[in-house]
Amino acid sequence: MGAIKWLLDAYCRLLKLLLTVLMGFLVVPVALQILSRYTGLIPRYIWTDEVARFCFIWVIMIGSMIAVREGTHFHVDMLPVSKTEHGKAIGRLVVHVCMLLLALVLLIYGYPFSKFALAQSSMIAELPMIFIFIAWPLAGLTSTLFLGEKIIQDVNRLRAKD
């Protein structure tokens, strides 16, 4: 389990680096849009809107992957809060299994969704749409890996308490 944890940690660090780069890159087309709209300093570039939107999609998807790993993903309390550690462990396991089911939906249905994009390109920037559509199955796969680790930890906690 130590090697797998090390690989998942390294992958999460890579995702954080990629997220930082994308956030920095997102500033460029947005700044160009603002400068072109409110000043006459540069011409209006129409590709900036599309590139900013695509970059934003990737920022959201990578951010959700990182949030799943770190346990900072948003959640809604639907289960009663347990007073015992055993009950809390069961509650975490239930939540992680439900999240895993949704990650599998992203993975399973994201694959044909991405396959559909192979023959498409964006209207303005003419970027291959596969670069955008692949974000969904990748998020599903990454979340599945991260949640698998969390479920193993939850099961180990439950076994330790018994």
C-alpha positions as CSV (number, residue, x, y, z in Angstrom):
1,M,0.0,0.0,0.0
2,G,3.0,2.3,0.6
3,A,4.0,2.4,-3.1
4,I,0.4,3.1,-4.2
5,K,0.0,5.9,-1.7
6,W,3.3,7.4,-2.9
7,L,2.1,7.2,-6.5
8,L,-1.3,8.8,-5.6
9,D,0.5,11.5,-3.6
10,A,2.8,12.3,-6.6
11,Y,-0.2,12.3,-9.0
12,C,-2.1,14.7,-6.7
13,R,1.0,17.0,-6.6
14,L,1.1,16.9,-10.4
15,L,-2.6,17.8,-10.5
16,K,-2.0,20.7,-8.2
17,L,0.8,22.0,-10.4
18,L,-1.3,21.6,-13.5
19,L,-4.1,23.5,-11.7
20,T,-1.8,26.3,-10.8
21,V,-0.5,26.6,-14.4
22,L,-4.1,26.6,-15.8
23,M,-5.2,29.2,-13.3
24,G,-2.3,31.4,-14.4
25,F,-3.0,30.7,-18.1
26,L,-6.7,31.6,-17.6
27,V,-5.7,35.1,-16.7
28,V,-4.3,35.7,-20.2
29,P,-7.5,35.4,-22.3
30,V,-9.6,37.0,-19.6
31,A,-7.2,40.0,-19.4
32,L,-7.2,40.3,-23.2
33,Q,-11.0,40.3,-23.2
34,I,-11.2,43.0,-20.5
35,L,-8.6,45.2,-22.2
36,S,-10.3,44.8,-25.6
37,R,-13.8,45.6,-24.3
38,Y,-13.1,48.5,-22.0
39,T,-10.1,50.1,-23.8
40,G,-9.2,50.7,-27.3
41,L,-5.6,49.5,-26.7
42,I,-6.0,46.1,-28.5
43,P,-8.4,44.7,-31.0
44,R,-11.2,42.4,-29.9
45,Y,-10.0,38.8,-30.1
46,I,-12.9,36.3,-30.5
47,W,-10.8,33.3,-29.6
48,T,-10.3,34.4,-26.0
49,D,-13.8,33.6,-24.9
50,E,-13.5,30.0,-26.1
51,V,-10.0,29.4,-24.7
52,A,-11.1,30.9,-21.3
53,R,-14.1,28.7,-21.2
54,F,-12.2,25.5,-22.0
55,C,-9.5,26.4,-19.5
56,F,-12.2,27.0,-16.9
57,I,-13.7,23.6,-17.6
58,W,-10.3,22.0,-16.9
59,V,-9.8,24.1,-13.7
60,I,-13.1,22.9,-12.4
61,M,-12.5,19.2,-13.2
62,I,-8.9,19.1,-11.9
63,G,-10.1,21.1,-8.8
64,S,-12.8,18.4,-8.2
65,M,-10.2,15.6,-8.5
66,I,-8.0,17.3,-5.9
67,A,-10.9,18.0,-3.6
68,V,-11.9,14.3,-3.7
69,R,-8.3,13.3,-2.7
70,E,-8.1,15.9,0.1
71,G,-11.6,15.4,1.4
72,T,-12.5,19.0,0.7
73,H,-15.1,18.3,-1.9
74,F,-18.5,19.9,-1.0
75,H,-20.9,17.7,0.7
76,V,-24.5,17.8,2.1
77,D,-25.2,16.2,5.4
78,M,-28.0,13.8,4.8
79,L,-27.0,11.1,7.3
80,P,-27.5,11.7,11.0
81,V,-24.2,12.6,12.7
82,S,-23.1,9.6,14.7
83,K,-21.8,10.0,18.3
84,T,-19.5,7.0,18.1
85,E,-16.3,6.6,16.1
86,H,-17.6,3.3,14.6
87,G,-20.7,5.1,13.4
88,K,-18.7,7.9,11.9
89,A,-16.5,5.4,10.1
90,I,-19.6,3.7,8.7
91,G,-21.0,7.1,7.6
92,R,-17.7,8.0,5.8
93,L,-17.8,4.6,4.1
94,V,-21.3,5.1,2.9
95,V,-20.5,8.6,1.5
96,H,-17.3,7.4,-0.2
97,V,-19.2,4.5,-1.8
98,C,-21.8,6.9,-3.1
99,M,-19.1,9.2,-4.4
100,L,-17.5,6.2,-6.1
101,L,-20.7,5.4,-7.9
102,L,-20.9,8.9,-9.3
103,A,-17.2,8.8,-10.3
104,L,-17.9,5.5,-12.1
105,V,-20.8,7.3,-14.0
106,L,-18.3,10.0,-15.1
107,L,-15.9,7.3,-16.2
108,I,-18.3,4.9,-17.9
109,Y,-20.4,7.6,-19.7
110,G,-17.5,10.0,-20.2
111,Y,-15.8,7.5,-22.5
112,P,-18.4,7.5,-25.3
113,F,-18.8,11.2,-24.7
114,S,-15.1,11.7,-25.4
115,K,-15.2,9.3,-28.4
116,F,-17.9,11.5,-29.9
117,A,-15.5,14.5,-29.7
118,L,-12.8,12.9,-31.8
119,A,-14.3,14.2,-35.0
120,Q,-15.1,17.6,-33.7
121,S,-13.2,20.9,-33.4
122,S,-14.2,24.1,-31.7
123,M,-15.8,26.8,-33.9
124,I,-13.5,29.7,-33.3
125,A,-10.1,28.5,-32.1
126,E,-10.5,25.2,-34.0
127,L,-9.1,23.3,-31.0
128,P,-9.8,19.5,-31.1
129,M,-12.8,19.0,-28.8
130,I,-11.3,15.7,-27.4
131,F,-9.0,17.9,-25.3
132,I,-12.1,19.3,-23.6
133,F,-14.3,16.2,-23.5
134,I,-11.6,13.9,-22.1
135,A,-11.8,15.9,-18.8
136,W,-14.9,14.0,-17.7
137,P,-13.7,10.4,-18.0
138,L,-10.3,11.5,-16.6
139,A,-12.0,13.0,-13.6
140,G,-14.0,9.8,-13.2
141,L,-10.9,7.7,-13.3
142,T,-8.9,9.9,-11.0
143,S,-11.7,10.1,-8.5
144,T,-12.2,6.4,-8.6
145,L,-8.5,5.9,-7.8
146,F,-8.6,8.4,-4.9
147,L,-11.9,7.0,-3.6
148,G,-10.6,3.5,-3.7
149,E,-7.8,4.6,-1.4
150,K,-10.3,6.2,0.9
151,I,-12.6,3.2,1.0
152,I,-9.7,0.9,1.9
153,Q,-8.8,3.3,4.7
154,D,-12.4,3.3,5.9
155,V,-12.6,-0.5,5.9
156,N,-9.3,-0.7,7.8
157,R,-10.7,1.7,10.4
158,L,-13.8,-0.4,10.8
159,R,-11.7,-3.6,11.2
160,A,-9.5,-1.9,13.7
161,K,-12.5,-1.0,15.8
162,D,-13.9,-4.5,15.8
